[in-house]
Amino acid sequence: MSLTLDLCGQLVVVTGGTRGVGAGIARAFLRAGAEVVICARRPPDSPVTAAGRSARFHPLDLREPDAVRAFFGRLAAAHGRLDCLVNNAGGTPYRLLGQTDADRHARVVALNLLAPLTASLAAYEVMRQQPAGGSVLMIGSVSGTRPSPGTAAYGAAKAGLENLARSMAVEWAPRVRVNTLVLGMVRTELSAQHYGDEAGIAAVGATVPAGRLAEPAEIGDACVFLASDRAAYVTGASLLVHGGGERPAFLDAAAVNRPTANHPTANQPTALRGAGGDAPSNADTEAPKEN
């Protein structure tokens, strides 16, 4: 049996949908038949298109609450509905905590946590008045589930975003569903800046159990599913879209001294002697986004 996801007639807003993951999400909704509006501070370098259709761009700084509320008000007046909001916009530079003051880190939190909160509240005012309600999707990160040196404020914001989504799901049920996609590494036009040439990208992808980085289209397909009626009973959930996550670091460390069946060694790591534990990894699993 095929799984057909038809969102014809629905209006979807994707923040930061002009490139990278956001553009991949927008294209997936276009392929599903939805009308798509993308917003960011700057327009896309080229139109975001799929299935012979184009997303409409609106300039918007998501860190300006009054502008955000006005934007959603205009959408409601023009279209009479809003079916899905994808909070994708976000990003951070690499910056160790001690290299700058708290105000600079607070700006990262504002973009990655407070801006999605502002947009979600504005969208909720439209969705809660609709008989069919609506859906809000948060684009989270594995940075919010493990230590993130160099992007600590970003990781803290993403952890908060996931918790915020769970609370929204309870407060806004049953009319508005709220879910989070927890992403790992995604191959975008910025990948070379973080991982180097094709050989570097392939080497980084090999550290993922799935053997490669995700494609933006795959993130988009997951978003379309969560926004569709096929996920009508899914709310307050966190969907891991990370290709299996991080390979535990102790596996590679242990391989150096791993004994053969005939020649055990005293250097065998405790974790391989039945502890069954998981060792933390220092691998950086996601390039910071700049939507």
matplotlib code that plots the C-alpha trace (Angstrom):
import matplotlib.pyplot as plt

x = [0.0, 1.4, 1.5, 0.1, 0.5, -1.7, -1.6, -3.4, -5.2, -3.1, -0.9, 2.5, 5.1, 8.7, 11.0, 14.5, 13.3, 15.5, 18.4, 19.8, 17.5, 14.7, 14.6, 14.5, 11.5, 9.8, 10.3, 8.9, 5.7, 5.4, 5.7, 2.9, 0.7, 0.7, 1.0, 4.3, 5.5, 9.1, 10.5, 14.0, 15.9, 17.3, 15.6, 16.8, 19.6, 17.2, 13.4, 12.6, 10.7, 9.5, 6.9, 6.5, 5.5, 7.3, 7.4, 6.5, 9.1, 8.4, 11.2, 11.0, 13.4, 12.1, 13.8, 11.3, 8.1, 5.9, 7.0, 6.3, 2.8, 2.1, 3.3, 1.0, -1.9, -1.4, -1.3, -4.5, -6.2, -5.0, -5.5, -8.1, -6.0, -2.7, -2.2, 1.5, 4.4, 7.9, 10.3, 13.5, 15.4, 18.4, 22.1, 25.2, 28.9, 31.5, 32.3, 33.7, 31.9, 34.8, 35.6, 32.8, 30.3, 26.9, 25.1, 26.6, 25.5, 22.0, 21.6, 22.1, 19.4, 17.1, 17.3, 17.1, 14.5, 12.7, 12.1, 10.4, 8.3, 7.2, 6.4, 4.5, 2.4, 1.4, 0.6, -1.4, -3.7, -4.7, -4.8, -6.8, -9.7, -9.8, -12.1, -9.2, -6.6, -3.0, 0.5, 3.7, 7.1, 10.3, 13.6, 15.8, 19.3, 21.4, 23.3, 20.4, 20.9, 24.6, 27.5, 28.2, 31.5, 31.9, 28.1, 27.0, 24.3, 22.9, 22.7, 21.0, 18.5, 17.7, 17.3, 14.9, 13.1, 12.3, 11.0, 8.9, 7.3, 6.2, 4.6, 2.9, 1.6, -0.1, -1.5, -2.7, -4.2, -6.2, -6.6, -2.9, -0.3, 3.4, 6.3, 10.1, 12.5, 15.9, 18.5, 22.0, 24.3, 22.7, 24.4, 23.7, 25.5, 27.4, 28.8, 32.1, 32.7, 32.5, 33.8, 36.0, 36.0, 34.1, 36.6, 36.1, 32.3, 32.5, 34.8, 32.5, 29.5, 31.2, 31.1, 27.3, 25.8, 23.8, 27.1, 26.3, 24.9, 21.2, 19.8, 17.5, 14.8, 14.8, 14.2, 11.4, 9.7, 9.7, 8.1, 5.4, 4.5, 4.2, 2.1, -0.2, -3.4, -1.3, 0.3, -3.0, -2.3, 1.4, 1.9, 4.5, 6.9, 10.6, 11.4, 15.1, 16.3, 20.0, 20.9, 21.5, 23.3, 26.9, 29.0, 30.2, 33.8, 34.8, 34.2, 37.0, 39.3, 38.7, 39.5, 43.2, 43.6, 40.6, 41.6, 41.1, 39.1, 42.4, 44.4, 42.5, 44.3, 44.2, 43.8, 40.3, 38.1, 35.6, 32.8, 33.5, 33.5, 29.8, 29.2, 27.1, 27.6, 27.7, 30.8, 30.5, 31.7, 33.5, 32.5, 30.7, 27.6, 26.0, 27.3, 25.8, 23.0, 22.8, 19.2]
y = [0.0, 3.4, 6.3, 9.4, 12.7, 15.3, 18.7, 20.5, 23.7, 24.0, 27.0, 26.3, 28.8, 27.8, 30.3, 30.5, 28.7, 30.4, 27.9, 24.7, 22.7, 25.3, 25.2, 21.4, 21.6, 24.1, 22.0, 18.9, 20.8, 22.1, 18.6, 17.6, 20.2, 22.9, 26.6, 27.6, 30.9, 31.3, 34.1, 35.3, 38.6, 38.2, 36.7, 33.5, 33.6, 31.8, 30.9, 27.9, 25.6, 22.1, 20.2, 23.2, 25.5, 28.2, 29.2, 32.9, 34.9, 37.5, 39.5, 39.2, 39.5, 36.9, 38.7, 41.6, 40.5, 43.3, 42.5, 38.8, 39.4, 41.7, 39.1, 36.4, 38.8, 39.7, 36.0, 35.3, 38.2, 37.3, 33.5, 33.0, 30.1, 28.8, 25.0, 24.5, 26.6, 25.1, 26.9, 26.3, 29.6, 29.7, 29.3, 30.2, 31.0, 28.8, 30.6, 29.1, 30.3, 32.2, 34.0, 36.6, 38.0, 36.7, 39.3, 37.7, 34.3, 35.7, 36.8, 33.1, 32.1, 34.8, 33.6, 29.9, 29.9, 33.2, 33.8, 30.4, 31.1, 34.4, 32.9, 30.0, 32.2, 34.4, 31.3, 29.8, 32.8, 31.9, 28.1, 28.0, 29.7, 27.1, 24.0, 21.8, 23.5, 23.3, 22.0, 23.6, 21.9, 22.8, 22.0, 20.9, 19.5, 16.8, 19.8, 20.1, 16.5, 16.4, 18.7, 21.2, 22.9, 25.9, 26.2, 25.9, 28.7, 27.1, 23.7, 25.2, 26.9, 23.8, 21.8, 24.5, 24.4, 20.7, 21.2, 24.2, 22.1, 19.5, 22.1, 23.7, 20.3, 19.9, 23.5, 23.7, 20.2, 19.0, 21.7, 22.4, 19.7, 20.5, 18.3, 18.5, 17.0, 16.4, 16.7, 15.6, 16.5, 17.6, 18.2, 21.7, 24.4, 25.3, 21.9, 22.6, 25.5, 23.1, 19.8, 20.7, 19.1, 16.0, 13.7, 15.6, 15.5, 11.7, 11.1, 13.0, 11.1, 7.8, 8.6, 8.4, 4.9, 5.5, 6.2, 9.6, 13.1, 13.6, 15.4, 18.4, 16.6, 13.9, 16.4, 17.9, 14.5, 14.0, 17.4, 16.7, 13.5, 15.2, 18.0, 15.5, 13.7, 10.5, 11.9, 13.1, 11.4, 12.5, 15.5, 16.4, 14.0, 14.3, 12.5, 11.7, 12.3, 11.8, 8.6, 6.7, 9.4, 9.3, 6.2, 5.7, 6.9, 3.9, 1.5, 3.0, 3.5, -0.1, -1.5, -0.7, -3.2, -5.4, -9.1, -12.0, -15.0, -16.9, -14.1, -12.0, -9.0, -7.2, -4.0, -4.9, -1.8, -2.2, -1.1, -4.2, -6.5, -6.3, -2.8, -2.1, 1.6, 4.3, 6.5, 10.2, 11.3, 14.5, 14.4, 17.5, 16.1, 19.2, 22.2, 25.3, 26.7, 30.3, 30.8]
z = [0.0, -1.0, 1.4, -0.3, 1.4, -0.2, 1.2, -1.6, -0.4, 2.7, 3.6, 5.0, 6.4, 6.5, 8.4, 7.0, 3.9, 1.4, 1.4, 2.9, 5.1, 5.0, 1.2, 1.2, 3.6, 1.4, -1.7, 0.0, 0.9, -2.7, -4.0, -1.6, -3.1, -0.4, -0.9, 0.7, 2.1, 3.0, 5.1, 6.0, 6.2, 2.7, -0.4, -1.9, -4.5, -6.9, -6.5, -4.4, -6.7, -7.0, -9.0, -11.3, -8.5, -6.5, -2.8, -2.2, -0.3, 2.3, 4.0, 7.8, 10.8, 13.2, 16.1, 15.8, 17.6, 16.2, 12.6, 13.2, 14.6, 11.7, 9.2, 10.4, 10.7, 7.0, 6.0, 7.8, 6.2, 2.7, 2.8, 5.6, 7.0, 8.2, 8.4, 9.3, 10.6, 10.4, 12.7, 10.8, 10.9, 13.3, 13.4, 15.3, 14.7, 16.4, 19.7, 22.9, 26.0, 27.4, 24.2, 24.5, 27.0, 27.9, 25.7, 22.5, 23.6, 24.5, 20.8, 19.8, 22.3, 21.1, 17.5, 18.1, 21.0, 21.5, 17.8, 17.3, 20.4, 19.0, 15.6, 17.2, 19.4, 16.4, 14.3, 17.2, 17.2, 13.6, 14.0, 17.1, 15.3, 12.5, 12.8, 11.6, 13.8, 12.6, 13.1, 14.4, 13.7, 15.5, 13.7, 16.6, 16.7, 18.3, 19.7, 22.2, 23.5, 24.2, 25.1, 22.3, 22.9, 20.6, 20.1, 23.7, 23.6, 20.4, 22.1, 25.1, 22.9, 20.9, 24.2, 25.3, 22.0, 22.3, 25.8, 24.7, 22.0, 24.5, 26.6, 23.6, 22.6, 26.0, 26.3, 22.7, 22.4, 20.7, 18.1, 17.4, 17.2, 18.0, 17.2, 16.9, 14.4, 16.0, 13.2, 12.9, 10.0, 6.7, 3.4, 2.2, 0.1, 3.3, 4.0, 2.3, 4.7, 7.7, 6.3, 3.4, -0.1, -1.2, 0.5, 3.8, 3.5, 2.8, 5.7, 8.1, 6.7, 7.3, 11.1, 10.9, 11.2, 8.0, 6.3, 4.9, 5.7, 5.4, 2.3, 2.8, 0.9, 3.5, 6.3, 4.2, 3.7, 7.5, 8.0, 5.4, 7.2, 10.6, 9.1, 7.4, 8.6, 8.7, 11.8, 13.4, 16.7, 16.9, 19.1, 21.7, 20.0, 19.0, 15.7, 15.5, 11.9, 12.4, 10.5, 13.7, 15.6, 16.8, 16.7, 20.4, 20.7, 22.9, 20.0, 17.9, 20.9, 22.0, 18.5, 19.0, 21.8, 21.1, 21.9, 19.5, 20.7, 21.3, 22.9, 25.5, 26.9, 30.2, 28.3, 27.2, 28.0, 30.8, 28.5, 26.3, 29.4, 30.0, 31.3, 28.3, 28.7, 26.2, 26.1, 25.2, 21.8, 21.0, 17.3, 16.0, 14.4, 12.9, 11.1, 12.5, 10.4, 9.2, 8.0]

ax = plt.figure().add_subplot(projection="3d")
ax.plot(x, y, z, "-o")
ax.set_aspect("equal")
plt.show()
